[in-house]
Amino acid sequence: MTKKRLAFLFSLVLTLALAFTLTGCGKDTALTVYAEGDFIKQDLIAAFTEDTGIEVNYLVGTRTPAEAQAKNGAVSDSSAIMAAEENPINILSDLQGWKAENQAALAENSESEGISCEYDVVLTDQATVAQLRDDDCLMDLDESVISNVKLINEDYLAPNGDTMHSVPVLWGTAGIVWNTQLVPSHVSSWKSLWNQSYSKKILMPATARDCFSVALTVRGKDVNTTDEKTIQAAYKSLQKQVPLVAGYSDGAAYTMMTGNAAALAAAYSGAAIDMMSDNPNLAFALPDEGSWRICYSYCIPSGSERKSEAEQFINYMCSASNMAKNAVYSKYSTTSDKALGKMDQAWHQNPLAYPDASILKHAPLLTKLDKETEQLHTKLFQELTGQSGKS
């Protein structure tokens, strides 16, 4: 059993434990930390508790139920993953739901202190952070406590604006993982994901945003576009691809690619490097048409009752040494040059994790979209994956 699967099982145990300790938006006395993926080393969490005496409940998110099954070895073919399922932990809707409940409680009783949120620290993508910030679901962070923010490269801090709501720590670049035993030629284009030769051996991302980013990039369009006609044209491209797709699931991509059951998958660099470490037949490419980047950031929900402890946790994980350890562990790239200097030279010179600046120039960061565009993406993606279930 790999390190990642052991970590996932550990987080699953913590999740089950939380089912008994969390009621509604109420929570136990430990700090509850949620990460969108397996981004934090367990021994660093243990070291934080030992150093500070602050207990931590650590939740690792999975984008689909199929991903949870895949990481436990329960999915080995495409039959179980024909359509994208709803995320069992949707941090955006969870926190938006808390905000609505809290406002209702305050409106009902003027003396009410409101409802506390079950999450104290959230590590999620920057586009989600921006949406939560705009919805007033996040606290301002105290830079005097999170002093390690000074170690983050300015390019990644800039989107935070004048007030610091989050600390970006990891990033990855989108590309294609392919099995060199099943795909005889070098992959250099997103068009490979529309190649009929690999029907039912192609895997697409689990989320609307990532799927549309593939279709937009292959058409030479901006992944952050809000133009409806451009998005509808990308949707038509994805419709044509449906009969070729085995599934829309990041976790199943891990299992099927490492198990030689799929030929091609769209994936971020961190996930791709992780797959490649488990299967020497796999390769990863950043396509010629360009790419995009995702950035993961720490933030604190405004409903947390443990801001001080949450800031201590973030600061601890943002030391140069700990950022380096978490980057190597997760296989994603660090936002800190100081952390990069703490890594083995072979790792930080890996062109898959740290592409040349000329490549990154054509790989913009995903940014928050307006609500209408987000709703359009969601609607079209639901239609798309509904079609895949019938194909």
N, C-alpha and C positions, 0 to 999 in steps of 0.2 A: 504493500500500500504506500503510495507516494506521500511526501510531506504535505502537499496541497490537500489530498483527500483526508489525511488525518486532521488537518486544521479545520476542514469543513465539518467533519464529524464532531469535533470539539465545539464548534460554533452551534451545531445542531442541538447538542446537549444543553448548551447555555440558553438556546431559544426555548426549548421545552421547559427548562427551569423557570424562565421568565413568564411562561404561561401561568405558573402558579403564584408568582410573586407580583405580577403586574395586573391590576384590575382597572379596566377602562383606561383613563389617562393617568391614573395614580401609579406609583412606583415604589419599589423597596428603597433601602438606604444606600445601595451601591450606585456607582456612576454607570449609566447605561451608554455604551458607545456603539454606534451603528456604522458599518462601512459597506459601501456598495459592492465591494469585492473583497477577496482575501488579501488585504493590503497591509495588515499589521502583524508582525511576528508575535507569537504567543509569549515567548520568553521576555519580550520587551514590556508587555502588559504586566507580567508577573514581577518584573524588576521595578516597574512604576509603583505597584502595590507595596512591594517590600520597602521602597525608599520613602513613600509618603503615607502608608497605612490606608490608602484609599482603595477600596475594593472596586472591581470593574466587572460589569456584565457586558460581554462583547458579542455583538450580533453581526454575522456576515450575511449580506444580502445576496439573493439570487434573482436574476431577472425573470426567470420562468420556472414553474414546477419541473419542467423537463430538465432544466439545468441542475436542480437538486438531485434528480434521479440519476442524471448522467455522472455527476461527481461521485455518486455512490456505486457506480458500475451497473445501474439498472437499465440503462438505455444503450443498446448496441447496434440498432439499425434505425431506419427512418420511419418505421411504422408507428412509433409512439410520438412523433414530433412533427406531424404534418402541418400544424398551425401554431402560431404564437399564443401562449396562454397569458393570463393576467399575472403580473408580478405579485407573489405572496407578501412581499414587503415593498410597498410603493411609498417611499419616504416623502415624496412631494404631496400625495393625496393624504397621507397620514398627518402631516404637519398642517396642511390646509384644513383638514377635518378638526384637528385640535383647536385651531384658531377660531373656527365657527362655533364649536362647543363652548369655548372659553368666553367668546363675546355674548353668547346666549345666556350663560350663567351669570355674567356681570350685569346684563340687562334685566334679568329676572330678579336679582337681589343686589341692591346697591352696596350692601355690606359684604358681599361675597369677595373672597380673595381670588376667585377664578379657579380654573382647573389646571393643575400642573401637567406637563407633558412627560411622556415616558422616556423620551430621548434627551440625553444631556450633551452628547457630542455626535455629530454626523459628519461622515467623510463621503462626499458624493461629488458628482460632476459639476463643473462650474456653471453650466447652463441652468441646472436645477437650483444651485445656490443663488443665482441671480433672480430666479423666479421667486424663491422663498424670501429673498431680501425685499423684492418689490411688493410682496404680499404681507410685509411686516411680520414675518415669522421668525426673524433672526435677531439676536442681540448684537450690539456693537461690541467688539473685542477690545480688551485693554492691552495696549502694546507695552505697558510697563510690566505687565505680568507675562505676556507672550513675547518676551524680549527676543526670542530666537527668530521672530519674523524678519529681523534684519538680515538673516542668512538667505532669504528667498530672493531670487533674481527679479529685478524690477519689471521685466517683461511680463511676468506672471502676476505680479501684484497690481499692475496698472489697471486691470479691469475692475478692481475693487472700488475705485473712485476715491473720494475724499475720506469717507468713513470706512474703517476696516470691519467687514462682516465675515471674512473668511481668510484662511491661510492655505494657499495652493501648495501641494507637496509632491504630486505625481502627475505625469503626463504620458500619453502614448500616441502613436501615429497609426492611422488605419491603412491596411493593406490586404494582401491575399496570401493565405497559407495554402500550399498545394503539396500533394503527395507525388514525389518524383517517380515512384514506381507506377503510378496510374496516369500521370500526365507527362508524356515523353519530352515535351519541349519546355523551354524556360517561359515562365509566366511574366508578362510585362504590361498587361492591360486589364482594366476592369471588364472589358468585353469578354474575357475568359469565363466570367460567371454567367454568360448567355450562350455558351458553347453547347450545342445539342449533343455532342459526343459524350458529355458527362451528365446526361439526364439522370435525375434522382441521386446524383452524387455531389450536388452543389448545396452548400449551406449558407444561409443569409443571417444577418443579425437579428436579435430578439426584439429590437425596438424600432418604432416608426422612424425616429430621427436618423438612426444609423442606416437603415434600409434606403431611405430617401437620399441620404448623403452619397451612397454608392451610385444610385441612378442619376443624381445631379452631376456628380464628378465625371462619370463616363460620358455625359453630354456636354462637358466643359462649362458647367454652370456653378454658381456660388452655392456652397452648402448652407449658407446662412440666408439665402434668398427668402423674401416674403411675397414674391410675385406669384399669384395664383396660377396663371397660365403656365409658368415654368414648372411649378410643382405638379400640375395636372399632366404635363408632358412626361415628367419623370415617372408618374404613376402608370402611364401607359407602357413605359419601358418595363416597369416591374410586373405589369400584367402579362406581358409577353414571356417573361421569365418564369412565371408560376409553374408551368408543367415540368420544368427542369429541376425545381427546388425540392430537396429532401425535407427541409424543415427550416424554421426561423427560431433558432435557439442557440445562444452562446455556449451553454453547458454541453449540449449534445454535440456541438462542433468539436469541443475538446475531446470527448470520448470517441466520436466517429473518426476524427482525423488521426488521433493517436492509435486507434485500433484498425487503421487501414480500410475503414468502411466508407469513407468519402474521399473525393478527389480534390475539391476546392472549397475554401471557406473564406468569407470576409471576416477579418479579425483585427483587433488592435495589437500593436507590437508586443505588449507585455504578455497577452494571452498566447500570441504566436510563439514567442520565445519559450514559454512554458511548455507548449505542445511539442516543440522541437526537441526539448530536453528529454522528452519521453519517447520520441520516435525519430530516429536518424534519417528516415525516408522523407521527412518534411522539410520544406523550404518556405521562405517568406519574402515577398517582394512589395515594394512601394511602387504602384503602377505609374506608367509614363504620363497618364492624363493628370496626375496630381493626387493629392490625398487631403486629409484633414486631421486635426489633433483633438484629443479630449484631455481635459485637465481635471484632476480630483483635488478637492479642497476640504479642509476642516471648517466646521462652523458650529455654533451653539444655538439651538432653538430658543426662542424667546420665552417658552413655557418651562424651561429648565429651572429647577430649584437649587441647582448646584453649580452656579456659574464659576465660582472660585476654583472648585475642584476640576471643572471642565477645562478652564484655562490652564491650570497646572498640567493636565494631561496633554493638551495640545502643545504646550511649550516643551514638555518632556520629549514628545515624539518628534519635535522639530529641531532638536539638537543636530548638529552636522553628522555625528556618528549614528544616531538613530534614524535619521532620514536616509543615510546611506544603506543601513541594514534593511530597512523596509523596502527601499527601491530594489535592492538585489533580491530580496525574498519574493517580492511581488512580480518581479521581472519588468516593472514599469520604470520610467525614467524620472530622475529627480529634478526638482525645480531649483536646486541650490548648487552653485559651483563649489561651495565649501564642502557639501556632502559628496559631490562628485570626486573631489580630491581625496576622500577617505576610502574610495573603492579601489579594488584591484585594477591595475592599468588595462588589462585585457578586457575587463567589463566595461569601463567607461569609454573605451575606444571601439566598442561594438557598434557598427554602423546601423544595425537594426534598431537598437535602443536609442542611439544618438546620431541620427542622420546628418549629413552635411547641410550647412546653412542654405545651399542652393536648392536642396530638396524641401527644406522646411519653409522656404519662401512660397512654395506652392502647396502648403499644408496649413491652412488657417485654423485657428482654434474655433471649435463650435461655440456659438454664443446663444444667448436666450432669444427666442422668437416671441413675437407678440402673440396674444392669446388666440386671435383668429387663425393665425398660421399653425399654431400648435394643434388647435382643434381640427383643422383641415388635415394635417398629418395623421392624427389619430383616426379620424373617420376613414380616410383612404386606406390606412394600414389595416384597419379592421375588415374592410371590404376585401383587401388583398388576401389576408390570411384566411378569411372565410372561403374564398375561392380555392385556396390551396387545399383546404380540407375536403373539397369536392372533386379535386382533380384526380 
